[in-house]
Amino acid sequence: MKAKHIFITGQLFVTMLLSLNSTAQKVKDNPDLAAAKKAIAASNAIYFQSFAKNDSSIFIDRYAEDCLILVPNAPAIKGHKGALEFFKMAYTKIGLRNGKFITTDVFGDGKEYVTEQGIWQSFNAAGEMFDNGKFLVLWKKTPKGWKMFRDSFSSDNNK
């Protein structure tokens, strides 16, 4: 019985390694997806600077002109005008001053649209994390580069 268990465990391990190698190879073999991932990482790296600097233009530039921000328990926020209102609300009413995105996966071929999955953290002016959760963002390739087209997120806190 023990030999059978070791054999099955070994098979699972080999299958997992082949799967990981296959995924890495797909990204390596797809320069469009690799470029999209790089652009997303660059955009995410400066997203929260908008709150740290109280500069809504940085925030708005992350989004496509025809974007929708899908906040929990509220109607969708539309376009750059809506993104500006969302920024103002997050800055003044919520007290958002910094944050972090941790991308866990990016799906798609990298040609027109890709979907990013991850987790987020929000920090106040004292640097204290006051909220965290998960997100899905549909990114759209525009003439101005990769922009958030649909932004959906939810908190892990029961507030």
Residue pairs with C-beta under 8 A, 6 or more apart in sequence:
26 33
27 33
27 34
27 37
28 34
30 109
30 110
31 110
32 109
32 110
32 111
33 106
33 108
33 109
33 110
33 114
34 110
35 110
36 106
36 108
36 110
36 114
36 139
36 141
36 146
37 103
37 106
37 110
37 114
39 145
39 146
40 103
40 106
40 114
40 116
40 139
40 146
41 103
43 62
43 146
43 147
43 148
44 101
44 103
46 58
47 58
47 59
47 62
47 99
47 101
48 98
48 99
48 100
49 55
49 58
50 56
50 57
50 58
50 59
50 62
50 87
51 59
51 87
51 90
51 91
51 96
51 97
51 98
51 99
52 97
52 98
54 91
56 84
56 87
56 88
59 83
59 84
59 87
60 80
60 83
60 84
60 87
62 147
62 148
63 69
63 80
63 83
63 147
63 148
63 149
63 151
64 140
64 142
64 147
64 148
64 149
65 79
65 80
65 142
66 79
66 149
67 78
67 79
67 80
67 82
67 83
67 147
67 148
67 149
67 150
67 151
68 76
68 77
68 78
68 149
68 150
68 151
69 76
69 77
69 82
69 83
69 86
69 151
70 76
70 77
70 150
70 151
70 152
70 153
71 77
71 86
71 153
72 153
72 154
72 155
77 83
77 85
77 86
90 96
91 97
94 122
95 124
95 125
95 130
96 122
96 123
96 124
97 123
97 124
97 125
98 122
98 123
98 127
99 120
99 121
99 122
99 123
100 120
100 121
100 123
101 118
101 119
101 120
101 135
102 118
102 119
102 120
102 121
103 116
103 117
103 118
104 117
104 118
104 119
105 116
105 117
105 118
106 114
106 115
106 116
106 117
107 114
107 115
107 117
108 114
108 115
111 141
112 140
112 141
113 138
113 139
113 140
113 141
113 149
114 138
114 139
114 146
115 136
115 137
115 138
115 139
116 135
116 136
116 137
116 139
117 134
117 135
117 136
118 134
118 135
119 132
119 133
119 134
119 135
120 132
120 133
120 134
120 135
120 153
121 129
121 131
121 132
122 129
122 130
122 131
122 132
123 129
123 130
124 130
131 155
131 157
131 159
132 155
132 156
132 157
133 153
133 154
133 155
133 156
133 157
134 153
134 154
134 156
135 151
135 152
135 153
135 154
136 150
136 152
136 153
137 148
137 149
137 150
137 151
137 152
138 148
138 149
138 150
138 151
139 146
139 147
139 148
139 149
140 146
140 147
140 148
140 149
